[in-house]
Amino acid sequence: MQLNANDLIDTARYPISTPGPERDAILSRVRGELAARGCAVLKGFLTPAGIAATVAEADGVAENGHRSFSRTNPYFTAEDDSLPATDPRRQYFDRSNAFVPADNFRPDGALRTVFDSTGFDDFVCDCLQQPKDKFFRYADPLADVIVNAAGEGNGFPWHFDTNNFTVTLALQNADRGGAFEYAPMIRTNQNENFDEVAKVLNETSDRVISLALEPGDLQLFKGRYSLHRVSPLEGPTPRYVAIFSYVEEPGMVGSVERTRQLYGRTLPIHHERAGRRADALVD
């Protein structure tokens, strides 16, 4: 059966493609939250049918997720013993997680039906107040639409995102745990702010916010600038979160090293475009 975006998205509550006062009010709220905290949540963005369809799709491909167990720093960079031992680039944490790469999701599947729905990109762009010439879908064929699938004991330690803007859909929660914690806008293109990052890692920062997301919630997050993590999970139910990614420059893909870490493989495009970024941040 052909999926219809209007059945998956609660367009009565979120008229993303219909100009008017209701859409304007949503934009005003989301923009305010992004400006204040670098994060905004649209509760109940998916309908119950949308939640069911996306969870079923995630269940069907979860076994194709790349499961990795490693120690990483917030920047996913290799050890550099020329740096002081207290530098956050030398602070490594256990990471256990699984990402289902984008090439597992069919064009007519639930997740891409949501992603490709009329007005979705424009709505996200308007929420983020990005100029049209600075807003593009992530061109990475392994990472534009992915699902983070995590089981008991898994967590994702403190890190920054490669892409400037991350849009996530909470699909299914674990039985316990899995809180989303972040330090809003802790760095900029001009300043890595290593001292403040170190405070977060040492658990001495007062900048950390904790969110409890529910299935169907849409989250807009400036993850390239806000340090964040997911706390460990408990219980047999896997946590599924879909991730839609946007960037400020066309044709951007993940770095070779980070792509290999997250997805267990690379494609020729990752090597061809290595080093092409719009900023000079560490990762």
N, C-alpha and C positions, 0 to 999 in steps of 0.2 A: 504494500500500500504506500502511495506517495505521501510523504510527510508534508504538512503545511505549517509554515512558521507561525501563523495565527493561532494554531492549536497548541503550539509549544510555548509561546511567549504570551504573558498576560497583557495583551495590548489595550485592554480596557483600563488597566491600572497604569500602564506605561505606553502611551501612544507615541512611540519613538519616531514614527514616520509621518505623523500628522501635526503640522504646525498649529499653534494655538496656545491659549493660556495654561492648559494642563501640562503640555510639554515644557513650556517656559518655566513653570513653577518647579518642575523636576530639575531642569537645568540649573536654575538658581540655587536650589538646595545642594545639588551635587558639586557645583563649582565652589560653593562656600566651604564644604567639607574638604575638598581637595586643596583649597588654598590654606586652610587652617591646619590640616593634618596629612596631606598627601594621599588621602584614601577616602573613598566614598562607597557606601553599600546601598544597593537597591533591593530591598527585601521583597521576596516573592516574585522575582522577575519571571521565572518560569511557572507555568501552570502545573498542576499535579500530573497531567498527561505528559508535559514536557520533561518533568523530573523522571517519570517512569521510562520514557523513551531514551533519554540520555544515559540513565543508569543501565538499562538493558544493553545499549551499545557499548558502554564501558565494560560491562561484564563479559561481553562477547570477545573483546580484544585484550583484556587485562593480561592474559598469559603472554602477550607479545611485548609487554613492558620490559625495558632494560633495567634489571635489578642490580644495584651496585652497593657495595659496602666499602667505605673508604674513609680516610681522614682528609678534610679539606679546610682551607681557610676561607674567610668571607669573599675572597676574590677569585677563588678557584685557580690560583697560581701555584707554581712549583716552589719548593723550599728554597729560600735565599738566605744562606747563613752569613751574608755580609751585613744584614740588617740587625739591629739590636734585638735581643731575645724578647723584649716587651712590645715590639712592633706588632700591630694586629695582623700584618701579613705573615707573621710567624706563629699565629695562634691557630692551631688545628683542632678540629672537632670530628667526632665520629658521625658519619652520614650513612644512612641506610634508607633507600627509597627506590621507587620504580617510576619511570616515565614511559608512557606509551607514545611512540613517535607519531607525527602527523600523517605519515603515509599509511597508517592503519585505518583512517577514518574516510569513508566513502563520500563523494560529492553529494549523494542523496541521503546520507545518514543524518541522524538527529543533530549532532553537533555542528556540522557544516550547514545544515538547514538554518539553524539559529544564526550562525556567523554570517551567512550569505543573505539573511533576510533583508527585505527592503528597509532602508533607513538605518540599519544597525551601525555601519561604519560612520555615517554622518552624525548619528546621535552620540557615539563615543567621542568623535572629534569635537563636537559642540560642547560636550561635558568637559573635555580637557582644554577647551579654548585654544586649540592648535590651529595655526594657519594651514590651509589646504596643501600648501607646498612644503609643509613640515610634518605631514601625517601620512604614513604609509603602512600597509600590512607588512609584517615581517616576511621577508622573501625566502626564509629558510624552509626547504621542503620537508625537513624533519621536525620543525618546531613552530609552525604558524598556528596550528591547532593541536594541542596535546592533552593528555590526561595524566595527572599525577595520581598514581594508585599506591596507597600506603597501607600496610597491615600492622598488626600488633607489634609494638616495640620500635616501629619506624618513626623517624622524625627527620626534619630537614633543618640543620643548624643554621646559625646566622650567616646571611649572604646578601649580596646585591644581585639584581637581575642584569642580564646583558642588554635587554631591550629597554627603551625608555619608559614605555607604558605597558602595564600588564592588566588585562581584563580577564577575570576569572568567574566561573560559575561553580558554586558549591553544588555537588550532585548527591553525595551520600557521605554522612559522617560516620566515624568509628563509634564504637559503643561508649568510649570515654577518651578524654584527651583531645589532641589535635587543635588546640587554640592557635590562632594566628596572632603573632606578636611582632611589633615593628617599632622602629625609632624614626619618626617622620623627618624626611628631608635632611638627613644628617650630613650629607655631602652635596657639593655642587660641581659643575664642570670645572670650576676654578680651584676648588679646595677639597681634598680628600678627607680632611678633618679627622686624621688618624687618632688624635687624643680622645675625641668624643666616641669614636668607634671602639677604642680600647675600653672605655668605661662600660659600654653595653656588653662587651664580651666578658668583662670582669664582674658584671652584675652590680655595678655601682652607679649606673645611669638612672636619672629620673625622667628620661624621655620616652621610655618604652610604654606602648599602648597594647592592650590585649583585646582581641575581638573573638566572639563566638558566632561563626557563620552557620546558617541553616540551609538545607537543601533547597535549591531554587534561587538563592541569593546571588545577585550579580555584584561583583566588586571591581571598582576601578582603582588602580594603585600605581603610584610612581615608584616602581620597585628598583629603578636604576639608582635612585638617590636616597631611598629609605632602607636601612638595614632591617632584615626581617628573618623570621624563622617559624617553623611549625613544631609545636611541642609533641613529645612522644605519644603514641596511641596505645589504647588498651582494648581488648575484646576481639572476637573473631570477625567482626564486620569491617571490610576494607573502607578506607576513606577515599572518595573519588572527587577530584577537583579538575574541571576543564580549564585550560588556559588558552586565551586568544591574545596574540601579541602584535603590537604596533611599534613603529620606530619613526625617527625624524628624517631619515634619509632613505631613498629608494634602493632596492637591491641588497639590503643588509642581511647577513647571515651570521650564525654563531662562529666563534673561533674554533679552530681545529681541536685544541686541547679540551675546551669545555664541551664541545659537541661529543667528543669521544667519551668523556666522563659521564655525561647525562644520558646518551642514547646508545653507547656501546659501538658506534660506527660513525663514519663520516662519508660524505659524498664528494665527488670532484668539485662541486661548487664551493665547498668549505675551504679547500686548498686554493682555488682560483681567487677567492675574495679575501683571503687571510690578511688581516691588518687594515682593512678598509672600515674605519669608524669615523663618526662625526665628532668624537671627543677624544681626549687623551687620558681618560680614567684607567686605572690599573687593569681592570678586567675588560 
